Amino acid sequence: MSPNQIRIENTKVAVIDLEGETVKKIELPEVFKTPVRPDLIRRAFLAIRTSRLQPQGRDPMAGKRTTAESWGVGYGIARVPRVKGSRRAALAPMTVGGRKAHPPTTEKKIKERINKKEKLLALKSAIAATAYRFFVKKRGHVIDEVEHFPLVVVDDFEKLEKTSEVKEFLVKVGAWADVLRAKSGIRVRAGKGKMRGRRYKKPKSLLIVVGSRGPILKSARNLPGVDVVPVDKLNVELLAPGGELGRFTLWTESALEYLKKRMG
């Protein structure tokens, strides 16, 4: 099924209170009608991810600070450069302490560039993808128990101060199953990264987008795979981790109001 064949279930969505009951229905912002562009989302994700890379390079004179020169022919030995006054080989790539054959250079292009308008369109497209059950389920999220989709909550949700309260609410709306999926998927990383401060790999679960910086930023951040972000700090990397669109997202009313004002 192509993205053009998929439509949002309903442009009017239910707003859920802290008891999991519907209190009213609101119209989704126009940004949710943006065409879904997996290619642009992938490019924008790579632009964000590669922007953090640090250029690597080598000293241009590494391995070349020597008096070594080749003797030339006629001596019955290999024509590799040899240190002046001895037969010890140096300078050449295959010698001990010699230069690198093809060292990394700081001129190497390691960052993905993207135009500003494309970046904005990718963000809008990633936001729109969160409203499609098709993309969210395809990404691997467990949302079978979620009755109202996309998930929109009253602003009182931002005032929850305890993780147990957040858990209780997620259980009521059917979103807790996806958090358990992320918890069961935590595993030890393969390779040397275990020794470098990134021992565990943890799947991504629910993304909570809020309108203000309230207690929810701390109360929900310790749940497995759950990220909490103010709507003005939203980016493609959060909406489409790994460049794969369709992250399971919970929106607060004020976050949707912000999108309506800023993105139409």
C-alpha positions in Angstrom: 0.0 0.0 0.0 1.5 3.4 -1.0 1.4 6.4 1.3 -1.1 8.2 -1.2 -3.6 5.4 -0.6 -3.6 5.9 3.2 -5.8 8.4 4.8 -6.1 9.7 8.4 -9.0 7.8 10.1 -10.7 11.0 11.2 -9.6 14.7 11.1 -11.6 15.2 14.3 -9.9 13.5 17.3 -11.1 12.8 20.8 -9.4 14.6 23.7 -8.8 12.2 26.6 -8.8 13.2 30.3 -6.7 11.6 33.0 -9.4 8.9 33.6 -9.2 7.8 30.0 -12.6 9.3 29.1 -13.4 11.4 26.1 -14.2 15.0 27.2 -14.5 16.6 23.7 -13.5 16.4 20.1 -11.2 18.8 18.3 -10.0 19.3 14.7 -6.5 18.2 13.9 -4.1 21.0 12.6 -3.6 21.2 8.9 0.0 19.9 9.3 -1.4 16.4 9.8 -2.6 16.5 6.2 0.9 16.9 4.8 1.8 14.1 2.3 4.1 11.5 3.9 7.5 11.5 2.4 9.8 8.7 3.7 12.7 9.8 1.5 12.7 13.3 2.9 12.3 12.1 6.4 15.3 9.8 6.0 17.4 12.7 4.6 16.5 15.0 7.4 17.3 12.3 10.0 20.7 11.7 8.5 21.4 15.5 8.4 20.7 15.7 12.2 22.6 12.6 13.0 25.7 13.4 11.0 25.8 17.0 12.2 27.2 15.6 15.5 30.1 13.8 13.9 33.6 15.2 14.5 35.9 15.3 11.5 38.9 12.9 11.8 42.3 13.6 10.3 46.0 12.7 10.6 49.1 14.8 10.9 50.2 15.3 7.2 53.8 14.6 8.4 53.1 11.5 10.4 55.6 8.8 9.6 57.6 11.2 7.3 59.9 12.7 9.8 62.9 10.6 8.8 66.1 10.8 6.7 65.2 7.7 4.8 65.9 7.5 1.1 66.0 4.7 -1.4 69.4 3.4 -2.4 68.2 2.7 -5.9 69.2 -0.4 -7.9 72.4 -2.5 -8.0 72.7 -3.4 -4.3 70.8 -6.7 -4.3 68.3 -5.5 -1.8 64.7 -4.1 -2.0 64.4 -0.5 -3.1 62.5 0.7 -0.1 63.6 4.0 1.6 66.3 3.3 4.3 67.4 5.5 7.1 70.6 7.4 6.3 73.7 5.6 7.6 71.9 2.2 8.2 69.9 -0.5 6.4 66.7 0.1 8.4 63.7 0.6 6.2 61.4 3.6 7.0 58.9 6.0 5.4 57.1 3.5 3.2 53.6 2.3 4.3 54.7 -1.3 5.0 57.6 -0.4 7.2 57.6 -0.1 11.0 56.7 3.5 11.9 56.1 4.4 8.3 53.3 6.6 7.0 49.8 5.5 6.5 48.9 4.5 3.0 45.5 6.2 2.9 44.9 8.1 6.1 41.6 9.7 6.9 41.5 13.5 6.1 39.5 16.3 7.6 38.4 17.2 4.1 36.3 14.0 3.8 32.5 14.8 3.5 30.8 13.1 6.5 27.8 15.4 6.9 24.5 15.1 5.1 23.3 18.5 4.0 19.6 19.4 3.5 17.9 22.6 2.4 15.8 24.6 5.0 12.5 24.1 3.1 13.1 20.4 2.7 14.0 20.1 6.4 10.7 21.9 7.3 8.7 19.7 4.9 10.4 16.6 6.4 9.3 17.7 9.9 5.7 18.3 8.8 5.7 14.9 7.0 7.1 13.2 10.1 4.4 14.8 12.2 1.7 13.7 9.8 2.9 10.1 9.8 2.2 9.9 13.5 -1.5 10.1 12.8 -1.6 6.9 10.6 -2.1 3.6 12.4 -0.6 1.9 9.3 2.8 3.6 9.7 2.9 3.3 13.5 2.1 -0.5 13.4 4.5 -1.0 10.6 7.2 0.5 12.7 6.6 -2.2 15.3 4.6 -0.3 18.0 2.0 -2.2 19.9 -1.2 -0.1 19.7 -4.0 -2.7 19.4 -5.4 -1.6 22.7 -5.3 2.1 21.9 -9.0 3.0 21.1 -8.5 6.7 20.2 -5.9 7.5 17.6 -3.9 9.7 17.4 -3.7 10.0 21.1 -4.6 13.5 22.4 -4.7 14.3 26.1 -5.9 17.3 28.2 -3.2 19.7 29.5 -3.6 18.4 33.0 -1.4 15.5 31.9 1.6 17.8 31.9 1.2 18.4 35.7 1.7 14.7 36.7 4.6 14.6 39.1 5.0 10.9 39.7 6.1 8.1 37.3 3.4 5.9 38.9 0.7 8.4 37.9 2.0 8.4 34.3 2.0 4.6 34.2 -1.5 4.5 35.6 -2.7 6.8 32.8 -0.9 4.8 30.0 -2.5 1.6 31.3 -6.0 3.3 31.1 -5.5 4.4 27.4 -3.9 1.1 26.3 -0.4 2.6 25.6 1.4 0.6 28.4 1.8 -2.5 26.2 4.2 -0.6 23.9 6.3 0.5 26.9 6.5 -3.2 28.0 7.6 -4.1 24.4 10.5 -1.6 24.8 11.4 -2.9 28.2 11.6 -6.5 27.0 13.7 -5.4 24.1 16.6 -4.0 26.2 19.7 -5.9 25.3 23.5 -5.7 25.7 25.2 -4.2 22.6 27.4 -6.3 20.5 31.0 -5.1 20.0 33.4 -2.7 21.8 30.7 -0.1 22.5 30.0 -2.0 25.7 33.3 -0.6 27.0 32.6 3.0 25.8 29.5 4.0 27.9 26.8 2.6 25.6 26.5 -0.9 26.9 22.8 -1.3 26.4 20.5 -0.9 23.4 16.9 0.2 24.2 14.0 0.2 21.7 12.1 3.4 21.3 8.5 3.5 22.6 6.1 6.4 23.2 7.0 10.0 22.4 5.2 12.5 24.6 4.9 16.0 23.1 3.9 18.7 25.5 3.1 22.4 25.2 5.0 23.6 28.3 7.9 22.5 30.5 6.0 21.0 33.4 6.7 18.2 35.9 5.9 15.6 33.2 9.4 16.2 31.7 10.9 14.4 34.8 8.1 12.1 35.8 7.9 10.2 32.4 11.6 10.3 31.3 12.6 7.1 33.2 10.0 4.8 31.5 11.7 2.4 29.1 11.9 3.9 25.6 9.7 6.9 26.4 10.9 10.4 25.4 9.3 13.7 26.5 9.8 16.8 24.5 8.3 20.4 24.4 6.6 20.9 21.1 9.0 23.8 20.1 12.0 21.4 20.4 10.4 18.7 18.2 12.6 17.3 15.4 12.7 14.5 12.8 15.1 12.4 14.9 12.5 12.2 17.7 9.6 11.6 15.4 11.4 9.0 13.2 14.2 7.4 15.2 16.6 5.6 12.8 15.0 7.4 9.9 11.9 5.1 10.2 8.7 7.2 10.2 5.6 6.5 12.3 6.6 6.8 16.0 3.8 6.2 18.5 3.1 9.8 19.8 1.0 11.3 22.5 0.0 14.9 22.0 -1.3 17.4 24.6 -4.0 20.0 23.6 -1.5 22.9 24.0 1.0 21.1 21.8 -1.6 20.8 19.0 -2.5 24.5 19.5 1.2 25.4 19.0 1.3 23.4 15.8 -1.9 25.1 14.5 -0.4 28.5 15.1 3.1 27.8 13.7 2.5 25.3 10.9 -1.1 26.1 9.9 
